[in-house]
Amino acid sequence: MTIGEKLNERMQLPGMDVPALSEASFVEEDGIRNFLENRCFYERIDPFEQDLLCSALSCDPSYFTDDRVRENDLVISTMHRKDSVGSRQVKAALQVFLTCFEFVAAAAAE
C-alpha cells in the first residue's frame, strides 16, 4: 500500500475530504493532493507538516511508514463493518487522549 493510499484510507475513517483536512491541518490542499497522488515522498514532507496532518487525522506520524504502528492503531484495529463515521471519530479522539495520558503519566513518574 502506498503512502497516498494510506493517507486516503485514513482520511476516509473520520469522513474527511481534502478541503476538510486542509482546514484542520493548515496544510495547503495542493500539498495534500500531491501526497495522495504519490507525487511527494512522505520522508520529504516537512516534519512540522507531518505533525499537523497526523494531528488532524489523530494518528502517529509513523502510521504511514511502520506497518506495526498502523496495525496497532486503535481506529484500525477495532474497526467493524458497521462502524459509523461518528464511532470512528470517537475512537480517534480516545487514541489521542490515551497518547496524551501516557505522556503525562510518564512525566509525572519522573
C-alpha distances in whole Angstrom, upper triangle without the diagonal:
4,7,8,6,7,10,11,10,12,15,15,16,20,20,20,19,20,23,23,21,23,26,25,23,26,23,24,22,22,20,17,17,16,13,12,13,11,15,15,14,13,16,18,18,22,21,24,21,19,21,22,19,18,21,21,18,20,17,17,16,15,12,10,10,12,10,14,14,12,13,17,16,19,18,15,17,20,18,20,21,24,23,24,23,26,25,21,23,26,23,21,25,26,23,24,28,27,26,29,31,30,30,34,35,34,36,39,39,40
4,5,5,6,9,10,11,12,14,15,17,20,20,19,18,18,21,22,19,20,24,23,21,23,20,21,19,18,16,14,14,13,10,9,9,8,11,11,10,10,13,15,15,19,19,21,19,16,19,20,17,16,20,20,17,19,17,17,15,14,12,9,9,12,12,15,15,13,15,18,18,21,19,17,19,22,21,23,23,26,24,25,23,26,26,22,23,26,24,22,25,26,24,24,28,28,26,29,31,30,30,34,35,34,36,39,39,39
4,5,5,6,9,10,10,12,14,16,18,18,17,16,15,19,19,16,17,21,20,18,20,17,18,17,16,14,11,12,11,8,7,9,7,10,9,8,7,10,12,12,15,15,17,15,12,15,16,13,13,17,17,14,16,14,14,12,11,10,6,8,11,11,15,14,12,15,17,16,19,18,16,19,21,20,23,23,26,24,24,22,25,24,21,21,24,22,20,23,24,21,21,25,25,23,26,28,27,27,31,32,31,33,36,36,37
4,5,5,6,9,10,10,12,14,16,16,14,13,12,16,17,14,15,19,18,17,18,15,16,14,13,12,9,9,9,6,4,6,5,9,9,9,9,13,14,13,16,17,18,15,13,16,16,13,14,17,16,14,17,15,16,14,14,12,9,11,14,14,18,17,14,17,20,18,20,18,17,20,22,20,23,23,25,23,23,21,23,24,20,21,24,22,20,23,25,22,22,26,27,25,27,30,29,29,33,34,34,35,38,39,39
4,5,5,6,9,10,11,13,15,15,14,14,14,17,17,15,17,20,20,18,21,18,19,16,16,15,12,12,12,9,7,8,9,12,13,13,12,16,17,16,19,20,21,18,16,18,18,15,15,18,17,14,17,15,16,15,15,12,10,12,14,13,17,16,13,15,18,16,19,16,14,18,20,18,20,19,22,20,21,19,22,22,18,20,23,21,19,22,24,22,22,26,26,25,27,30,29,30,33,34,34,36,38,39,40
4,5,5,6,9,10,11,14,14,13,14,14,18,17,14,17,20,18,17,20,17,19,17,17,16,12,13,14,10,9,11,11,14,14,13,11,14,16,15,18,18,19,17,14,16,16,13,12,15,15,12,14,12,13,12,12,9,6,9,11,10,14,12,9,12,14,13,15,13,11,15,17,15,18,18,21,19,19,17,20,20,16,17,20,18,16,19,21,18,19,22,22,21,24,26,26,26,29,31,30,32,35,35,36
4,5,5,6,9,10,12,12,11,11,11,14,14,11,13,16,15,13,16,14,15,13,14,12,9,10,11,8,7,10,10,13,12,12,10,14,15,13,16,16,17,14,11,13,13,10,10,13,12,9,12,11,12,11,12,9,7,11,13,13,16,14,11,14,16,14,16,14,13,16,18,17,19,20,21,19,19,16,19,19,15,16,19,17,15,18,20,18,18,21,22,20,23,26,25,25,28,30,30,31,34,35,36
4,5,5,6,9,11,10,9,9,9,13,13,11,13,16,15,15,17,15,16,13,14,14,10,10,12,9,7,10,11,14,14,15,14,17,18,16,19,19,20,17,15,17,16,12,13,15,13,11,14,13,15,15,16,13,11,14,16,16,18,17,14,16,18,16,17,15,13,17,19,16,18,18,20,18,17,15,18,18,15,16,19,18,16,19,21,19,20,23,24,23,25,28,28,28,31,33,33,34,37,38,39
4,5,5,7,10,10,10,11,12,16,15,13,16,18,17,17,20,18,19,17,18,17,13,14,15,13,10,13,14,17,17,17,15,19,21,19,21,21,21,19,16,18,17,14,13,16,14,11,13,12,15,15,15,12,11,14,15,14,16,15,11,13,15,13,14,11,10,14,15,13,15,14,16,15,15,13,16,16,12,14,17,15,14,17,19,17,18,22,22,21,24,26,26,27,30,31,32,33,36,37,38
4,5,5,8,9,9,10,12,15,13,11,14,16,14,14,17,16,18,16,18,16,13,14,16,13,11,15,15,18,17,17,15,18,20,17,19,18,19,16,14,14,14,11,10,12,10,7,9,9,11,12,13,10,9,13,14,14,15,13,10,12,14,11,12,9,9,13,14,12,15,15,17,14,14,12,14,14,10,11,14,13,11,14,16,14,15,18,19,18,20,23,23,24,26,28,28,30,32,33,34
4,6,6,6,5,7,8,11,9,8,11,13,12,12,15,14,15,13,16,15,11,12,15,12,10,14,15,18,17,18,16,19,20,18,19,19,19,16,14,15,14,10,10,12,9,7,10,11,14,14,16,13,12,16,18,17,19,17,14,16,17,14,15,12,12,16,17,14,17,17,18,15,14,11,13,14,11,11,15,14,12,14,17,16,16,19,21,20,22,24,25,25,28,30,30,31,34,35,36
4,6,5,6,7,10,13,11,11,14,16,14,15,18,18,18,16,18,18,14,14,17,15,12,15,17,20,20,21,19,22,24,21,23,23,22,20,18,19,17,14,14,15,13,10,12,13,16,17,18,15,15,18,19,18,20,18,15,17,18,15,15,12,12,15,15,12,14,14,14,12,11,9,12,13,10,11,14,14,12,15,18,17,18,21,22,22,24,26,27,28,30,32,32,34,36,37,39
4,5,8,10,13,15,13,12,16,17,15,16,19,19,21,19,21,20,16,17,20,17,15,18,20,23,22,22,20,23,25,22,24,23,23,20,18,18,17,14,13,14,12,9,10,11,15,16,17,14,15,18,18,17,18,16,13,14,15,12,12,8,9,12,12,9,11,12,12,9,9,7,9,9,6,8,11,10,9,12,14,14,15,18,19,19,21,23,24,25,27,29,30,31,33,34,36
4,6,9,12,14,11,10,14,14,12,14,17,18,19,18,21,20,16,18,21,18,16,20,21,24,23,24,21,24,25,23,24,23,22,19,18,17,16,13,13,13,10,8,9,12,15,17,19,16,16,20,21,20,21,18,16,17,17,14,13,10,11,15,14,12,14,14,14,11,9,5,7,9,6,5,9,10,8,10,13,13,14,16,18,18,20,22,23,24,26,28,29,30,32,34,35
4,7,10,12,9,10,13,14,13,15,18,18,18,16,19,19,15,16,19,18,15,19,21,23,23,24,22,25,26,23,25,24,23,20,19,19,18,15,15,15,12,10,13,15,18,19,21,18,18,22,23,22,24,21,18,20,20,17,16,13,14,17,17,14,15,15,14,12,10,6,9,11,9,9,12,13,12,14,17,17,17,20,22,22,23,26,27,28,30,32,33,34,36,37,39
4,7,8,6,6,10,10,10,11,14,14,15,13,16,16,12,13,16,15,13,16,18,20,20,21,19,23,23,20,22,21,20,17,17,17,15,12,13,13,10,9,12,14,17,18,20,17,17,21,22,22,24,21,18,21,21,18,18,15,16,19,19,17,19,18,18,15,13,10,12,14,12,10,14,15,13,15,18,18,17,20,22,22,23,26,27,27,29,31,32,33,35,37,38
4,6,5,6,9,10,11,12,14,13,13,10,13,13,10,10,14,13,11,14,17,18,19,20,19,22,22,20,21,22,21,17,17,18,16,13,14,15,12,11,15,16,19,19,21,19,18,21,24,23,26,23,20,23,24,21,21,18,18,22,22,20,21,20,21,18,16,13,15,18,15,14,18,19,16,18,22,21,20,24,26,25,26,29,30,30,32,34,35,36,38,40,41
4,5,5,6,9,10,10,11,10,9,6,9,10,7,7,11,11,9,12,15,16,16,18,17,20,20,17,18,19,18,15,15,17,14,11,14,15,12,12,16,17,19,18,21,19,17,21,23,24,26,24,21,24,25,22,23,20,20,24,25,22,24,24,24,22,20,16,19,21,18,17,21,21,18,20,23,22,21,25,27,25,26,30,31,30,32,35,35,36,38,40,41
4,6,5,6,9,10,10,10,9,6,10,11,9,10,14,14,13,15,18,18,19,21,20,23,22,19,20,21,19,16,17,18,14,12,15,16,12,13,17,19,21,20,23,21,20,24,26,27,29,26,24,27,28,24,25,22,23,27,27,25,27,26,26,23,21,17,19,22,19,18,21,22,19,20,24,24,22,25,28,27,27,30,32,31,33,36,36,36,39,41,41
4,5,5,6,8,10,10,11,9,13,13,11,12,16,15,14,17,19,20,20,22,20,23,23,19,20,20,19,15,16,16,13,11,14,13,9,11,14,16,19,19,22,20,19,23,25,26,27,24,22,25,25,22,22,19,21,24,24,22,24,24,23,21,18,14,16,18,16,14,17,19,16,17,21,20,19,22,24,24,24,27,29,28,30,32,33,34,36,38,39
4,5,5,6,8,8,9,8,11,11,8,11,13,12,12,15,17,18,17,18,16,19,19,16,17,17,15,12,12,13,10,7,10,10,7,8,11,13,16,15,18,17,16,20,22,23,24,21,19,22,23,19,20,17,19,22,23,21,23,24,24,21,19,15,16,18,16,14,17,18,15,16,19,18,17,20,22,21,22,25,26,26,28,30,31,31,33,36,36
4,6,5,5,5,6,5,9,9,7,10,13,12,13,16,17,17,16,18,17,19,18,15,15,16,14,11,12,13,10,8,12,12,9,11,14,16,18,17,20,19,18,21,24,25,27,24,22,25,26,22,23,21,22,26,26,25,27,27,27,25,22,19,20,22,20,17,21,21,18,19,22,21,19,22,25,23,23,27,28,27,29,32,32,32,35,37,37
4,6,5,7,8,9,12,12,11,14,16,16,16,19,21,21,20,22,20,22,22,18,18,18,16,13,15,14,11,10,13,12,9,12,15,17,19,19,22,21,21,24,26,27,29,26,24,27,27,24,24,22,23,27,27,26,28,28,28,25,22,19,19,22,20,17,20,21,18,18,22,21,19,22,24,23,23,26,28,27,28,31,32,32,34,37,37
4,6,8,11,11,15,14,12,15,17,16,17,20,21,22,20,21,19,21,21,17,17,17,14,12,13,12,8,8,10,9,6,9,11,14,16,16,19,18,19,22,24,25,26,23,21,24,24,20,21,19,21,24,24,23,26,26,26,23,20,17,17,19,17,14,16,18,14,14,18,18,15,18,21,19,19,23,24,23,25,28,28,28,30,33,34
4,5,9,10,13,11,10,14,15,14,15,18,19,19,17,18,16,18,17,14,13,13,10,8,9,9,5,5,8,7,5,9,11,13,14,13,17,16,16,19,22,23,25,21,20,24,23,20,21,19,21,24,25,24,27,28,28,24,23,19,19,21,18,16,18,19,15,16,19,18,15,18,21,19,19,22,23,22,24,27,27,27,30,32,32
4,6,9,12,11,10,14,15,15,16,19,20,19,18,19,17,19,18,14,13,14,11,8,11,11,7,8,12,11,9,12,15,16,17,16,20,20,19,22,24,26,28,25,24,27,27,24,25,23,25,28,29,28,30,31,31,28,26,22,23,25,22,19,22,23,19,19,23,21,19,22,24,22,22,25,26,25,26,30,30,29,32,34,34
4,6,9,7,7,10,12,11,13,16,16,16,14,16,14,16,15,11,11,12,10,7,9,10,7,7,11,12,10,12,15,16,17,15,18,18,17,20,23,24,26,23,22,26,26,23,25,23,24,27,28,27,30,31,31,28,26,23,24,25,23,20,23,24,20,21,24,22,20,23,25,23,23,27,28,26,28,31,31,31,33,36,35
4,5,5,7,9,10,11,13,14,16,15,14,16,15,17,16,12,13,15,13,10,12,14,11,11,14,15,13,15,18,19,20,18,21,21,19,22,25,27,29,26,25,28,29,26,27,25,26,30,31,29,32,32,32,30,28,24,25,28,25,23,26,26,23,24,27,26,23,27,29,27,27,31,31,30,32,35,35,34,37,39,39
4,5,5,6,9,10,10,12,14,14,13,16,16,19,17,14,15,17,16,12,14,16,13,11,15,16,14,15,18,19,21,19,22,21,19,22,25,26,29,26,24,27,29,25,27,24,25,29,30,28,30,30,30,28,26,22,24,26,23,22,25,26,22,24,27,26,24,27,29,28,28,32,32,31,34,36,36,36,39,41,41
4,5,5,6,9,10,10,12,11,11,14,15,17,15,13,15,17,17,13,15,17,15,13,17,19,17,17,21,21,22,20,22,22,19,22,25,26,29,27,25,29,30,27,29,27,27,30,32,30,32,32,33,30,29,25,27,29,26,25,28,28,25,27,30,28,27,30,32,30,31,34,35,33,36,39,38,38,41,43,43
4,5,5,6,9,10,11,9,8,11,11,14,12,9,11,14,13,10,11,14,13,11,14,16,15,16,19,19,19,16,19,19,16,18,22,24,26,24,22,26,27,25,27,25,25,28,30,28,31,31,32,30,28,25,27,28,25,24,27,27,23,25,28,26,24,28,29,27,28,32,32,30,33,36,35,35,38,40,40
4,5,5,6,9,10,10,9,12,11,14,13,10,12,14,14,10,11,13,12,9,12,14,12,13,16,16,17,15,17,16,14,17,20,21,24,22,20,23,24,22,24,21,21,25,26,25,27,27,28,26,25,21,23,25,22,20,24,24,20,22,25,23,22,26,27,25,26,30,30,29,32,34,34,34,37,39,39
4,5,5,6,8,8,9,12,13,16,15,13,15,17,18,14,14,17,15,13,15,18,16,15,19,19,20,18,20,19,16,18,22,23,26,24,21,25,26,24,26,23,23,26,28,26,28,27,29,27,25,22,25,26,23,22,26,26,23,25,28,26,25,29,30,28,30,33,33,32,35,38,37,38,41,42,42
4,6,5,6,5,6,9,10,13,12,11,14,16,17,13,14,17,16,14,16,19,18,17,21,20,20,18,19,18,15,17,21,22,25,24,22,25,27,25,27,25,24,28,30,28,30,30,31,29,28,25,28,29,26,25,28,28,25,27,30,27,26,30,31,29,30,34,34,33,36,38,37,38,41,42,42
4,5,5,6,5,7,7,11,10,9,12,14,15,12,11,14,14,11,13,16,15,14,17,16,17,14,15,15,11,14,17,18,21,20,18,21,23,21,23,22,21,24,26,25,27,27,29,27,26,23,26,26,23,22,26,25,22,24,26,24,23,27,28,26,27,31,30,30,33,35,34,35,38,39,39
4,5,8,9,10,10,14,14,13,16,17,18,14,13,17,16,12,14,17,16,14,17,17,18,16,17,15,12,15,18,18,21,20,17,20,23,20,23,20,19,23,25,22,25,24,26,24,24,21,24,24,21,21,25,24,21,24,26,24,23,27,28,26,28,31,31,31,34,36,35,36,39,40,41
4,5,8,10,12,15,15,14,17,19,20,17,16,20,19,16,18,21,19,18,21,20,21,19,19,18,15,16,20,20,24,23,20,23,25,23,26,24,22,26,28,25,27,27,29,27,27,24,27,28,25,25,28,27,25,27,30,27,27,31,32,30,32,35,35,34,37,39,39,40,43,44,44
4,5,7,9,12,12,12,15,17,19,16,15,18,19,16,17,20,20,18,21,19,20,17,17,16,13,14,17,18,22,21,19,22,24,23,25,24,22,25,28,26,28,28,30,28,28,26,29,29,25,26,29,28,25,28,30,27,27,31,31,29,31,34,33,33,36,38,37,38,41,42,42
4,7,10,12,11,11,15,17,19,16,15,19,19,17,19,22,21,20,23,22,22,19,19,19,15,16,20,21,25,24,22,25,27,26,29,27,25,29,31,29,32,31,33,32,31,28,31,32,28,28,32,30,27,30,32,30,29,33,33,31,33,36,35,34,38,40,39,39,43,44,43
4,6,9,7,7,11,13,15,13,12,16,16,14,16,19,19,19,21,20,19,16,16,17,13,14,18,20,23,22,20,24,26,24,27,26,25,28,30,29,31,32,34,31,31,28,31,31,28,27,30,29,26,28,30,27,27,30,31,28,30,33,32,31,34,37,35,36,39,40,40
4,5,5,7,11,12,15,13,11,15,16,14,15,19,19,18,20,18,17,14,14,14,11,11,15,17,20,19,18,21,23,22,25,24,23,26,29,28,31,31,33,31,31,28,31,31,27,27,30,28,25,27,29,26,25,29,29,26,28,31,30,29,33,35,33,34,37,38,37
4,5,5,9,9,12,10,8,12,13,11,12,15,16,15,17,15,13,10,10,11,8,8,12,14,17,16,15,19,20,19,22,21,20,23,26,25,28,29,31,29,29,26,28,28,24,24,27,25,22,24,26,22,22,25,25,22,24,28,26,25,29,31,29,30,34,34,34
4,6,8,8,12,11,9,12,15,13,14,17,18,18,19,16,14,10,10,13,10,9,12,16,18,17,17,20,21,20,24,24,23,25,28,28,31,32,34,32,32,29,31,31,27,27,29,27,24,26,27,24,23,26,26,23,25,28,26,25,28,30,29,29,33,33,32
4,6,8,11,10,10,13,15,14,15,18,19,19,21,19,17,13,14,16,13,13,16,19,22,20,20,24,25,23,27,26,25,28,31,30,34,34,36,34,34,31,32,33,29,28,31,29,26,28,29,26,25,28,29,25,27,30,29,27,31,33,31,31,35,36,35
4,6,8,7,7,10,11,10,12,15,16,16,18,16,15,11,13,14,12,13,16,19,21,19,19,23,24,22,25,24,24,27,29,28,32,33,34,31,31,28,29,30,26,25,28,27,23,25,27,24,22,26,26,23,24,28,27,25,28,31,29,29,33,34,33
4,5,5,6,9,10,11,12,14,16,17,18,17,15,12,14,16,14,15,18,21,23,20,21,25,25,23,26,25,25,28,30,30,33,35,36,33,32,29,30,31,27,26,28,27,23,24,27,24,22,25,26,22,23,27,26,24,27,29,28,27,31,32,31
4,5,5,6,9,10,10,12,14,15,16,14,12,9,11,14,13,13,16,19,20,18,19,22,22,20,23,23,23,26,28,28,32,33,35,31,31,28,29,29,26,24,26,25,21,22,24,21,19,22,22,19,19,23,22,20,23,25,24,24,27,28,28
4,5,5,6,9,10,10,12,14,15,14,13,10,14,15,15,16,19,22,23,20,20,24,24,21,23,23,24,27,29,29,32,34,35,31,30,27,28,28,25,23,25,24,20,21,23,20,18,21,22,18,18,22,22,19,22,25,24,23,26,28,27
4,5,5,6,8,10,11,12,14,13,13,10,13,15,14,15,18,21,22,19,19,23,23,20,23,22,23,26,27,27,30,31,32,29,28,25,26,27,23,21,24,23,19,20,23,20,18,21,22,19,20,23,23,22,24,27,26,26,29,31,30
4,5,5,6,8,10,10,12,10,9,6,10,11,10,12,14,17,19,16,16,19,19,17,19,19,20,22,24,24,28,29,30,27,26,23,24,25,21,20,22,21,17,18,20,18,16,19,20,17,18,22,21,20,23,25,24,24,28,29,29
4,6,5,6,8,10,10,9,8,6,10,11,12,14,16,18,19,16,16,20,19,16,18,18,19,22,23,24,27,29,30,26,26,23,23,23,20,18,20,19,15,16,18,15,13,16,17,14,15,18,18,16,19,22,21,21,24,26,26
4,6,5,6,9,10,10,11,9,13,14,14,16,18,21,22,18,18,21,21,18,19,19,20,23,24,24,27,29,29,26,25,21,21,22,19,17,19,19,15,15,18,16,13,17,18,16,16,20,20,19,21,24,23,23,26,28,28
4,5,5,6,8,9,10,8,12,11,11,14,16,18,20,16,15,19,19,16,18,16,17,20,22,21,24,26,26,23,22,19,20,20,17,15,18,17,14,15,18,15,14,17,19,16,17,21,21,20,23,25,25,25,28,30,30
4,5,5,6,5,6,6,9,9,9,12,14,16,17,13,12,16,16,12,14,13,15,17,19,19,22,24,25,21,21,18,18,19,15,14,16,15,11,12,15,12,11,14,15,13,14,18,18,17,20,22,22,23,25,27,27
4,5,5,6,8,9,12,12,13,16,17,19,19,15,15,18,17,14,15,14,16,19,20,20,23,25,25,22,21,18,18,18,15,13,14,14,10,10,13,11,9,12,14,12,12,16,16,15,18,20,21,21,23,25,26
4,6,8,10,11,14,13,14,17,19,20,21,17,16,19,19,15,15,14,16,19,20,19,22,23,23,20,19,15,15,16,14,11,13,14,10,10,14,13,10,14,16,14,15,18,19,19,21,23,24,24,27,29,30
4,6,9,10,13,10,11,15,16,17,18,14,13,16,15,12,12,11,12,16,16,16,19,20,20,17,16,13,14,14,11,9,12,11,8,10,13,11,10,13,15,14,15,18,19,19,21,23,24,25,27,29,30
4,7,10,12,10,12,15,16,16,16,13,12,15,13,10,10,9,12,14,15,15,18,20,21,17,17,14,14,14,11,9,10,9,6,7,9,7,6,10,11,10,12,14,15,16,18,20,21,22,24,25,27
4,6,8,6,9,12,12,13,13,9,9,12,11,8,9,9,10,13,14,15,18,21,22,18,18,16,16,16,12,12,13,11,8,10,11,8,8,11,12,10,12,15,15,15,18,20,20,21,24,25,26
4,5,5,8,10,10,12,12,8,9,12,11,9,11,12,13,14,17,17,21,23,25,21,22,20,20,19,16,15,16,14,11,13,13,10,9,13,12,9,12,15,14,14,17,18,18,19,22,23,24
4,5,7,8,9,12,13,9,10,14,13,12,14,15,15,17,19,20,24,26,27,24,24,22,23,22,19,18,19,17,14,16,17,14,13,16,16,13,15,18,17,16,19,21,20,21,24,25,25
4,5,5,6,9,9,7,8,11,11,11,14,15,14,16,19,20,23,25,27,24,25,23,24,23,20,20,21,18,16,18,18,15,14,18,17,14,16,19,17,17,21,22,20,22,25,25,26
4,6,6,7,8,5,5,9,9,8,11,12,11,13,16,16,19,21,23,21,22,20,21,20,16,17,18,16,13,16,16,13,13,17,16,14,17,19,18,18,22,23,22,24,27,27,28
4,6,8,10,8,7,11,12,11,15,14,13,15,18,18,21,22,25,22,23,21,23,22,18,19,21,18,16,19,20,16,17,20,20,17,20,23,21,21,25,26,25,27,30,30,31
4,6,9,8,8,11,13,13,17,17,15,17,20,20,23,25,27,25,26,24,26,25,21,22,24,21,19,21,22,18,19,22,21,19,21,24,22,22,26,27,25,27,30,30,30
4,5,5,6,9,10,11,15,16,14,15,18,19,22,24,27,24,26,24,26,25,21,22,23,20,18,21,21,17,18,21,20,17,21,22,20,21,24,25,23,26,29,28,29
4,5,5,6,9,10,13,14,12,12,16,16,19,21,24,22,24,23,25,23,20,21,23,19,18,21,21,17,19,22,20,18,22,24,22,23,26,26,25,28,30,30,31
4,5,5,6,9,12,14,11,11,15,16,19,22,24,22,25,24,25,23,20,21,22,18,17,20,19,16,18,20,18,16,20,21,19,20,24,24,23,25,28,27,28
4,6,5,6,10,11,10,10,14,15,19,21,23,21,23,21,23,21,17,18,19,16,14,17,16,12,14,17,15,13,17,18,16,17,21,21,20,23,25,25,26
4,5,5,9,9,7,8,12,12,16,18,20,18,20,19,20,18,15,16,18,14,13,16,16,13,14,17,16,15,18,20,18,20,23,24,23,25,28,28,29
4,6,8,9,7,6,10,11,14,17,19,17,20,19,21,18,15,17,18,15,14,17,16,14,16,19,17,16,20,21,19,21,24,24,24,27,29,29,30
4,6,9,7,6,9,11,15,18,20,18,20,19,20,17,15,17,17,13,13,15,14,11,14,16,13,13,17,17,16,18,21,21,20,23,25,25,27
4,6,5,6,8,10,14,16,18,15,17,16,17,15,12,13,13,10,9,12,11,8,11,13,12,11,15,16,15,17,20,20,20,23,25,25,27
4,6,5,6,8,12,15,16,13,15,14,14,12,9,11,10,7,7,10,8,6,10,12,10,11,14,15,15,17,19,19,20,23,24,25,27
4,6,6,6,10,12,13,10,12,11,12,9,6,8,9,6,6,9,9,8,11,13,13,13,16,17,18,20,22,22,23,26,27,28,30
4,6,5,9,11,13,11,13,13,14,12,9,12,13,9,9,13,13,11,14,16,15,16,19,20,20,22,24,25,25,28,30,30,32
4,6,9,12,14,12,15,15,16,13,11,14,14,10,11,15,13,11,15,17,15,16,19,20,19,22,24,24,25,27,29,29,31
4,6,10,11,9,12,13,14,10,9,12,12,8,11,14,12,11,15,16,15,17,20,20,20,23,25,24,26,28,29,30,32
4,7,8,7,10,11,12,9,8,11,12,9,11,14,14,13,16,18,18,19,22,22,23,25,27,27,29,31,32,33,35
4,5,5,9,11,13,10,10,13,14,12,14,17,17,17,20,21,21,22,25,26,26,29,31,30,32,34,36,36,38
4,6,9,11,13,11,11,15,16,15,17,19,19,20,23,24,24,26,28,29,29,32,34,34,35,38,39,39,42
4,6,10,11,9,10,14,14,14,16,19,19,20,22,24,24,26,28,29,30,32,34,34,36,38,39,40,42
4,7,8,6,7,10,11,10,13,15,15,16,19,20,21,22,25,25,26,29,30,31,32,35,35,36,39
4,5,5,6,9,10,11,12,14,15,17,19,20,21,23,25,26,27,29,30,31,33,35,36,37,40
4,5,5,6,9,10,10,12,14,15,17,18,20,21,23,24,26,27,29,30,32,33,35,36,38
4,5,5,6,9,10,11,12,14,15,16,18,20,21,22,24,26,27,28,30,32,33,34,37
4,5,5,6,9,10,11,12,14,15,17,19,20,21,23,25,26,27,29,30,31,33,35
4,5,5,6,9,10,10,12,14,15,17,19,20,21,23,24,25,27,29,30,31,34
4,5,5,6,9,10,11,12,14,15,17,18,20,21,23,24,26,27,29,30,32
4,5,5,6,9,10,10,12,14,15,16,18,20,21,22,24,26,26,28,31
4,5,5,6,9,10,10,12,14,15,16,19,20,21,22,24,25,27,29
4,5,5,6,9,10,11,13,14,15,17,19,20,21,23,24,26,28
4,5,5,6,9,10,11,12,14,16,17,18,20,21,22,24,26
4,5,5,6,9,10,10,12,14,15,16,18,20,21,22,24
4,5,5,6,9,10,11,13,14,15,17,19,20,21,23
4,5,5,6,9,10,11,12,14,16,17,18,20,22
4,5,5,6,9,10,10,12,14,15,16,18,20
4,5,5,6,9,10,10,12,14,15,16,19
4,5,5,6,9,10,11,12,14,15,17
4,5,5,6,9,10,11,12,14,16
4,5,5,6,8,10,10,12,14
4,6,5,6,9,10,11,13
4,6,5,6,9,10,11
4,5,5,6,9,10
4,5,5,6,9
4,5,5,7
4,5,5
4,5
4
